[in-house]
Amino acid sequence: MKNITLAMDEKVLKAGREYARKHNVSFNVLVRKLIEQTVISSKEQWLEDTFALMDKLDISSENQKWTREDLYRV
């Protein structure tokens, strides 16, 4: 990962750091995520976010038998 230098208004920097603190992330992570969301297509990001959320779930389908009807039931 490359390091970059940004110039930013002091008020914006202070507000950004406060926002990041309230959301339990570093300012660096906040800026990185905002740039990623801006430049990566929403379809690609949606898929990555979906898999990340699925990885966080504490569930298992082990020993579960699925039928085709089960898979299509809403």
GUVEX-42436 format. One record per residue (C-alpha): residue in three letters; residue number from 0; x, y, z. Coordinates in Angstrom, 1 decimal. Example, Ala and Ser with C-alpha at 12.3 -4.5 7.8 and 13.67 -1.06 7.14 Angstrom:
2
<rec r="ALA" k="0" east="12.3" north="-4.5" up="7.8"/>
<rec r="SER" k="1" east="13.7" north="-1.1" up="7.1"/>
This chain:
74
<rec r="MET" k="0" east="0.0" north="0.0" up="0.0"/>
<rec r="LYS" k="1" east="1.3" north="3.4" up="-0.9"/>
<rec r="ASN" k="2" east="1.4" north="6.5" up="1.3"/>
<rec r="ILE" k="3" east="0.1" north="9.8" up="0.0"/>
<rec r="THR" k="4" east="0.0" north="13.4" up="1.3"/>
<rec r="LEU" k="5" east="-3.1" north="15.4" up="1.2"/>
<rec r="ALA" k="6" east="-3.7" north="19.1" up="1.8"/>
<rec r="MET" k="7" east="-6.9" north="19.8" up="3.7"/>
<rec r="ASP" k="8" east="-8.7" north="22.7" up="5.4"/>
<rec r="GLU" k="9" east="-8.2" north="22.5" up="9.2"/>
<rec r="LYS" k="10" east="-12.0" north="22.6" up="9.8"/>
<rec r="VAL" k="11" east="-12.6" north="19.8" up="7.4"/>
<rec r="LEU" k="12" east="-9.8" north="17.7" up="8.9"/>
<rec r="LYS" k="13" east="-11.1" north="18.3" up="12.4"/>
<rec r="ALA" k="14" east="-14.7" north="17.4" up="11.4"/>
<rec r="GLY" k="15" east="-13.4" north="14.3" up="9.5"/>
<rec r="ARG" k="16" east="-11.4" north="13.1" up="12.5"/>
<rec r="GLU" k="17" east="-14.5" north="13.6" up="14.8"/>
<rec r="TYR" k="18" east="-16.7" north="11.7" up="12.3"/>
<rec r="ALA" k="19" east="-14.2" north="8.8" up="12.1"/>
<rec r="ARG" k="20" east="-13.9" north="8.7" up="15.9"/>
<rec r="LYS" k="21" east="-17.7" north="8.5" up="16.3"/>
<rec r="HIS" k="22" east="-17.8" north="5.6" up="13.8"/>
<rec r="ASN" k="23" east="-14.9" north="3.7" up="15.5"/>
<rec r="VAL" k="24" east="-12.5" north="3.9" up="12.5"/>
<rec r="SER" k="25" east="-9.3" north="5.8" up="11.9"/>
<rec r="PHE" k="26" east="-9.3" north="8.9" up="9.8"/>
<rec r="ASN" k="27" east="-7.1" north="7.0" up="7.4"/>
<rec r="VAL" k="28" east="-9.6" north="4.2" up="7.0"/>
<rec r="LEU" k="29" east="-12.4" north="6.8" up="6.5"/>
<rec r="VAL" k="30" east="-10.6" north="8.6" up="3.7"/>
<rec r="ARG" k="31" east="-9.6" north="5.3" up="2.1"/>
<rec r="LYS" k="32" east="-13.2" north="4.0" up="2.2"/>
<rec r="LEU" k="33" east="-14.6" north="7.2" up="0.7"/>
<rec r="ILE" k="34" east="-12.1" north="7.1" up="-2.1"/>
<rec r="GLU" k="35" east="-12.8" north="3.5" up="-2.8"/>
<rec r="GLN" k="36" east="-16.6" north="4.1" up="-2.9"/>
<rec r="THR" k="37" east="-16.0" north="7.0" up="-5.3"/>
<rec r="VAL" k="38" east="-13.7" north="5.2" up="-7.8"/>
<rec r="ILE" k="39" east="-14.8" north="1.6" up="-7.6"/>
<rec r="SER" k="40" east="-18.0" north="0.7" up="-9.5"/>
<rec r="SER" k="41" east="-20.9" north="0.3" up="-7.1"/>
<rec r="LYS" k="42" east="-21.6" north="-3.2" up="-8.5"/>
<rec r="GLU" k="43" east="-18.1" north="-4.4" up="-7.5"/>
<rec r="GLN" k="44" east="-18.3" north="-2.7" up="-4.1"/>
<rec r="TRP" k="45" east="-21.7" north="-4.2" up="-3.4"/>
<rec r="LEU" k="46" east="-20.4" north="-7.7" up="-4.0"/>
<rec r="GLU" k="47" east="-17.4" north="-7.1" up="-1.7"/>
<rec r="ASP" k="48" east="-19.6" north="-5.6" up="1.0"/>
<rec r="THR" k="49" east="-22.1" north="-8.5" up="0.8"/>
<rec r="PHE" k="50" east="-19.4" north="-11.1" up="1.2"/>
<rec r="ALA" k="51" east="-17.8" north="-9.2" up="4.1"/>
<rec r="LEU" k="52" east="-21.2" north="-9.1" up="5.8"/>
<rec r="MET" k="53" east="-21.7" north="-12.8" up="5.2"/>
<rec r="ASP" k="54" east="-18.3" north="-13.5" up="6.7"/>
<rec r="LYS" k="55" east="-19.3" north="-11.7" up="9.9"/>
<rec r="LEU" k="56" east="-22.4" north="-13.8" up="10.4"/>
<rec r="ASP" k="57" east="-22.2" north="-16.5" up="13.1"/>
<rec r="ILE" k="58" east="-24.3" north="-19.1" up="11.4"/>
<rec r="SER" k="59" east="-23.7" north="-22.4" up="9.7"/>
<rec r="SER" k="60" east="-25.6" north="-24.5" up="7.2"/>
<rec r="GLU" k="61" east="-23.6" north="-27.6" up="8.1"/>
<rec r="ASN" k="62" east="-25.8" north="-30.7" up="7.9"/>
<rec r="GLN" k="63" east="-28.6" north="-28.7" up="6.3"/>
<rec r="LYS" k="64" east="-30.2" north="-30.4" up="3.3"/>
<rec r="TRP" k="65" east="-31.6" north="-27.9" up="0.8"/>
<rec r="THR" k="66" east="-34.2" north="-28.6" up="-1.9"/>
<rec r="ARG" k="67" east="-34.7" north="-26.5" up="-5.0"/>
<rec r="GLU" k="68" east="-38.0" north="-25.2" up="-3.5"/>
<rec r="ASP" k="69" east="-36.2" north="-24.1" up="-0.3"/>
<rec r="LEU" k="70" east="-33.7" north="-22.1" up="-2.4"/>
<rec r="TYR" k="71" east="-36.3" north="-20.3" up="-4.3"/>
<rec r="ARG" k="72" east="-38.7" north="-19.6" up="-1.4"/>
<rec r="VAL" k="73" east="-38.7" north="-16.0" up="-0.4"/>
